[in-house]
Amino acid sequence: MKLTPEQRIELHGFNNLTKSLSFNMYDICYTRTKEEREAYIEYIDEQYNAERLTYILKTVSDIIGAHVLNVAQQDYVPQGASVTVLVSEGPVVEVPTESFDESPGPLPDSVVMQLDKSHITVHTYPEYHPDEGISTFRADIDVSTCGEISPLKALNFLIHSFDTDIMTIDYRVRGFTRDKDGQKLYIDHDISSIQNYIPEEVKEEFDMIDVNIYQAHTFHTKCKIREFDLNNYLFGYTKDKLTEQEEEEITERLQTEMDEIFYGKNIL
């Protein structure tokens, strides 16, 4: 069913569609020594501790119009953190037109919509290569909603909440709901690409690949930062402290790491 922004599907009962957004991001850093690796992990653990992650997820809840029922958060030893937020139906208001538009969501103005029996989770995974001086930080965020609002409206805010070199984004719609005549509806909004929910200024910074299965309502987008500046990947110093050979070797290692993560396979 094709919708114009002004249209709204009149349903029989509650919207039972489950819409799930998985946002996976990577930050990559060159850490030359054991001390630098430990300092980087400590920095990441402080920057993205459970308290900060809880704030991010509560803001996502505001964007999708959810009521927070319960928050479980944990900082792990030696590193990493997790937060799970259980949310329930929010106040029902007149549906704004952006509910049906393929467009970036607010940053982070509240969009109040109906949803129920939903959850938001985040897990972090700092790690480092045992030999080659590469450290990475990965965060996985899952936003699952039932109701009319799509969790894609939270994507813009999530992208701006993390410093990221690579993003992998999945969106899928499962189940079905019924219109007032009893006809099954397997999706309630038009979507051609996750990229349509990412602002133009962000898309200009990344190379992107789409892998979509339209008939299964499954959408996949991978993004890799376009401009490479070695100074952004050195922890505690700048490239003017390196020899020309060191600069070339470190650049090659970092770009290989990024390509392997982006394409999902080992190159060397």
Helices and strands as residue ranges (DSSP letters): E 18-30, H 34-47, H 50-63, E 67-75, E 81-88, G 97-99, E 118-128, E 134-146, G 151-154, H 155-161, E 166-174, E 177-178, E 184-185, G 194-197, H 200-203, E 206-213, G 214-216, E 218-225, G 230-233, G 239-241, H 244-263
